[in-house]
Amino acid sequence: EATARQAEAWSGVEKSLRDRLQ
């Protein structure tokens, strides 16, 4: 589903941001 893909993509973005902050 598009929603599932969107959630998965956002999870990747969130992880990238957290990695940059740390």
Biopython code that builds the backbone (N, CA, C, O; Angstrom):
import numpy as np
from Bio.PDB.StructureBuilder import StructureBuilder

atoms = [
    (1, "GLU", "N", (0.833, -1.209, 0.000)),
    (1, "GLU", "CA", (0.000, 0.000, 0.000)),
    (1, "GLU", "C", (0.870, 1.263, 0.000)),
    (1, "GLU", "O", (2.005, 1.254, 0.478)),
    (2, "ALA", "N", (0.324, 2.320, -0.534)),
    (2, "ALA", "CA", (1.065, 3.586, -0.580)),
    (2, "ALA", "C", (1.357, 4.079, 0.833)),
    (2, "ALA", "O", (2.434, 4.609, 1.104)),
    (3, "THR", "N", (0.391, 3.902, 1.727)),
    (3, "THR", "CA", (0.576, 4.370, 3.105)),
    (3, "THR", "C", (1.732, 3.645, 3.772)),
    (3, "THR", "O", (2.546, 4.258, 4.464)),
    (4, "ALA", "N", (1.801, 2.340, 3.561)),
    (4, "ALA", "CA", (2.878, 1.547, 4.166)),
    (4, "ALA", "C", (4.225, 2.006, 3.627)),
    (4, "ALA", "O", (5.190, 2.142, 4.379)),
    (5, "ARG", "N", (4.286, 2.245, 2.317)),
    (5, "ARG", "CA", (5.550, 2.705, 1.720)),
    (5, "ARG", "C", (5.929, 4.063, 2.274)),
    (5, "ARG", "O", (7.097, 4.319, 2.565)),
    (6, "GLN", "N", (4.937, 4.940, 2.421)),
    (6, "GLN", "CA", (5.191, 6.287, 2.929)),
    (6, "GLN", "C", (5.737, 6.219, 4.349)),
    (6, "GLN", "O", (6.685, 6.925, 4.691)),
    (7, "ALA", "N", (5.136, 5.367, 5.171)),
    (7, "ALA", "CA", (5.578, 5.222, 6.559)),
    (7, "ALA", "C", (6.995, 4.677, 6.597)),
    (7, "ALA", "O", (7.816, 5.121, 7.400)),
    (8, "GLU", "N", (7.281, 3.718, 5.730)),
    (8, "GLU", "CA", (8.624, 3.123, 5.694)),
    (8, "GLU", "C", (9.648, 4.164, 5.254)),
    (8, "GLU", "O", (10.740, 4.249, 5.817)),
    (9, "ALA", "N", (9.289, 4.955, 4.245)),
    (9, "ALA", "CA", (10.196, 5.991, 3.754)),
    (9, "ALA", "C", (10.453, 7.022, 4.847)),
    (9, "ALA", "O", (11.593, 7.445, 5.041)),
    (10, "TRP", "N", (9.400, 7.433, 5.567)),
    (10, "TRP", "CA", (9.559, 8.422, 6.633)),
    (10, "TRP", "C", (10.456, 7.876, 7.732)),
    (10, "TRP", "O", (11.249, 8.617, 8.312)),
    (11, "SER", "N", (10.337, 6.567, 8.026)),
    (11, "SER", "CA", (11.177, 5.941, 9.055)),
    (11, "SER", "C", (12.643, 6.084, 8.660)),
    (11, "SER", "O", (13.493, 6.354, 9.508)),
    (12, "GLY", "N", (12.936, 5.904, 7.387)),
    (12, "GLY", "CA", (14.313, 6.034, 6.912)),
    (12, "GLY", "C", (14.804, 7.465, 7.065)),
    (12, "GLY", "O", (15.948, 7.690, 7.457)),
    (13, "VAL", "N", (13.941, 8.438, 6.756)),
    (13, "VAL", "CA", (14.310, 9.852, 6.884)),
    (13, "VAL", "C", (14.567, 10.188, 8.346)),
    (13, "VAL", "O", (15.557, 10.839, 8.679)),
    (14, "GLU", "N", (13.670, 9.740, 9.213)),
    (14, "GLU", "CA", (13.813, 10.020, 10.644)),
    (14, "GLU", "C", (15.120, 9.431, 11.174)),
    (14, "GLU", "O", (15.824, 10.068, 11.957)),
    (15, "LYS", "N", (15.437, 8.217, 10.742)),
    (15, "LYS", "CA", (16.673, 7.567, 11.195)),
    (15, "LYS", "C", (17.887, 8.371, 10.721)),
    (15, "LYS", "O", (18.843, 8.563, 11.473)),
    (16, "SER", "N", (17.843, 8.840, 9.466)),
    (16, "SER", "CA", (18.966, 9.614, 8.934)),
    (16, "SER", "C", (19.170, 10.885, 9.748)),
    (16, "SER", "O", (20.303, 11.245, 10.067)),
    (17, "LEU", "N", (18.085, 11.562, 10.082)),
    (17, "LEU", "CA", (18.193, 12.793, 10.866)),
    (17, "LEU", "C", (18.776, 12.505, 12.237)),
    (17, "LEU", "O", (19.632, 13.250, 12.714)),
    (18, "ARG", "N", (18.327, 11.437, 12.875)),
    (18, "ARG", "CA", (18.849, 11.082, 14.202)),
    (18, "ARG", "C", (20.334, 10.764, 14.126)),
    (18, "ARG", "O", (21.101, 11.147, 15.009)),
    (19, "ASP", "N", (20.742, 10.061, 13.066)),
    (19, "ASP", "CA", (22.164, 9.713, 12.910)),
    (19, "ASP", "C", (22.996, 10.985, 12.750)),
    (19, "ASP", "O", (24.113, 11.063, 13.261)),
    (20, "ARG", "N", (22.457, 11.980, 12.043)),
    (20, "ARG", "CA", (23.194, 13.235, 11.843)),
    (20, "ARG", "C", (23.323, 13.997, 13.158)),
    (20, "ARG", "O", (24.373, 14.569, 13.448)),
    (21, "LEU", "N", (22.257, 14.005, 13.948)),
    (21, "LEU", "CA", (22.285, 14.745, 15.213)),
    (21, "LEU", "C", (23.271, 14.129, 16.189)),
    (21, "LEU", "O", (23.910, 14.844, 16.962)),
    (22, "GLN", "N", (23.399, 12.815, 16.162)),
    (22, "GLN", "CA", (24.280, 12.154, 17.127)),
    (22, "GLN", "C", (25.718, 12.099, 16.642)),
    (22, "GLN", "O", (26.586, 11.574, 17.340)),
]
sb = StructureBuilder()
sb.init_structure("model")
sb.init_model(0)
sb.init_chain("A")
sb.init_seg("    ")
for serial, (resi, resn, name, xyz) in enumerate(atoms, 1):
    if name == "N":
        sb.init_residue(resn, " ", resi, " ")
    sb.init_atom(name, np.array(xyz, "f"), 0.0, 1.0, " ", f" {name:<3s}", serial, name[0])
structure = sb.get_structure()
